[in-house]
Amino acid sequence: MVDLIITNGDSAGELLRRTLQGTEVLPWRDVLHEGPVPLTETREELSAARVAFLAEAGAGDPGVLENDFEARYRGLSISTNFDRVILWFEHDLYDQLQLLQVLDWFADHPREPETLLMVQTDEYIARQEPEAIVDEAALARPVTDAQLDLAVRAWAAFRQPTPEAWARLLREDISALPFLRGAVVRMLEELPGPDGVTRTERLVLACLNAGSTLTAVALFGAVQKMEDAEFMGDWSFWRVLDGLALGPAPLIAGLDGAPFQVEDKARMEAYVKSQPALTTLGKDVVEGRADWAEHHPIDRWWGGTHLTNARLWRWDPETEHLIAPL
């Protein structure tokens, strides 16, 4: 029996490939919680939007990224050659969005009964010992129609031009995918709050407001520890720091070498060793005296929603409700 495992990236994939004999691995590799994920007529249009965003954000050469996206869909298209396909994803936001996208594809490309399976784990795959991987492999269970239906609905909700359908998932029974509820909430928390910052940005500001002197790399570790389920890699975190430090109304200062880039090694080293601190506006936002959105230009995507100052959807973490644009 030859299995195809689809999982969240190269580190997890390499461990699974080494540990489980007779398997091939298809890593998914996309930070879907960042950048545009709009409703499109075709899969190719969505891939093009993702490639354009990732290339502009410094994640790689556009041609290489385009080839990677095409390669993964070729991998899906030949999945019929395998006896079983096992979807192996973690509980965090990064993985849960990938899982929805993959399940949505299989809903349109059904397999024979009992040959599409899933392993859902609240342990980070790449951090596990081989023995634990073998134990988890035995827990693979067939994907159910209820799981496929929910994934299709949730994936479509995530890509809508407003976050309303995604937020409505919290009022539905979404227990068929046991870690989806946490991911729905965590994604909503990446909308600006009444203070104009996201939860990740708010955690950064809280760490700096605590009085400790942290380097940028230590700050990344500190923020990770404050997450119930870590989902953000360092590349994404540096983008958050750059956003807080650059622009007409920065909330942090002292981020040497910003924006982060890898071409200049000395500049990159200065960046990760720098010790950012709150600006006066940063302190005002932390203490509830200022709304960053009133000072800072916003132009970014949240799933299928294009956020701007004129069309700013927010999430109130206290009441757990969306705040519609005025």
Order of alpha helices (4+ residues) and beta strands (2+ residues): beta-alpha-beta-beta-alpha-alpha-beta-alpha-beta-alpha-beta-alpha-alpha-alpha-alpha-alpha-alpha-beta-alpha-beta-alpha-beta-beta-beta-beta
